[in-house]
């Protein structure tokens, strides 16, 4: 089954200059450092058209829009851990060094954090269900 790549954008939040390499890396599913090395080595090896393509990409490609500003993301990191989106989000582990995704150790840490958070929520639900408040509420609803 062929994976859809989506649209090509430049990503200034993850980029060093204009985000063209970061956008290309995201589009192809590679690490940004690999794309940057390819572009810099192409320029250093005398392929000046890399500079022209980069500048053209800077002006032609649209900026990637994000739902949150970087300040909002930093502020809401703890709150987002408890949102349902985090639990439904799949963790992509990289199989090869140039692919984008998380390292296996980091993926295990993220999964462990998700399970701890789910366990905390489950314990709070169990506490409520076994409490007298729940029993009284259930009896009132039966009336």
C-alpha positions, 0 to 999 in steps of 0.5 A: 500500500502506497503512503501518501506524502501530502504537500510540500511546505517549508518549515521555518520552526524546524529550519535553520535559515528558511526551513526548506531543508526541514520541509523537504525532510518531512516530505520524504520522511528523512531526518533534517540533518541528512538533507542539510548535509546533502545540500551543503556538500552539493554546494561545496562540491561546486554544484551552485544550482543547489543555492538557486534551488534553495532560494527558489524554494524559499520564495515558492514554497508556502510556510507550514502552518501550525495550530499552536505557536511555539510559546503555546506548545511549551506552555501546554506540554504538561496539559497535552500529556493528558489529552486524548490526542496523545493516546491516539497518536501512533509512535513512529520508530525509525528503522534506518538512521536517515528516516524520520521518527524516534529512536527505539529508546525514546519510543519506549520512554514515550510508551511508558509515559502513556501507560503511566498516565492511562494507569493514573486515569484508570485508578481515579475511575476505580476510586470513583466507582468503588466510592459511596458517592457512586453507589448513591448516585446509581441508586438515585438514577434508578428511581 
